[in-house]
């Protein structure tokens, strides 16, 4: 099962890394505020931030549920 998880993680990383080239420019011409404004005003970045937040919340809930089951058994 660990091997399958490692394979899926590798595939997901390779697929996600191609998304770095979604639009031209390296965004290094501005400072931190410029980069922050870029992330907060581009719709595609906002969707990604939302999906990442939802995935983090879901993962945390699953983690808590699994740990609650382990504590009640031990």
MODELLER restraints for C-alpha pairs under 7 A, 6 or more apart:
rsr = mdl.restraints
at = mdl.atoms
rsr.add(forms.Gaussian(group=physical.xy_distance, feature=features.Distance(at['CA:27:A'], at['CA:35:A']), mean=6.95, stdev=0.5))
rsr.add(forms.Gaussian(group=physical.xy_distance, feature=features.Distance(at['CA:39:A'], at['CA:45:A']), mean=5.57, stdev=0.5))
rsr.add(forms.Gaussian(group=physical.xy_distance, feature=features.Distance(at['CA:39:A'], at['CA:46:A']), mean=6.85, stdev=0.5))
rsr.add(forms.Gaussian(group=physical.xy_distance, feature=features.Distance(at['CA:40:A'], at['CA:46:A']), mean=6.29, stdev=0.5))
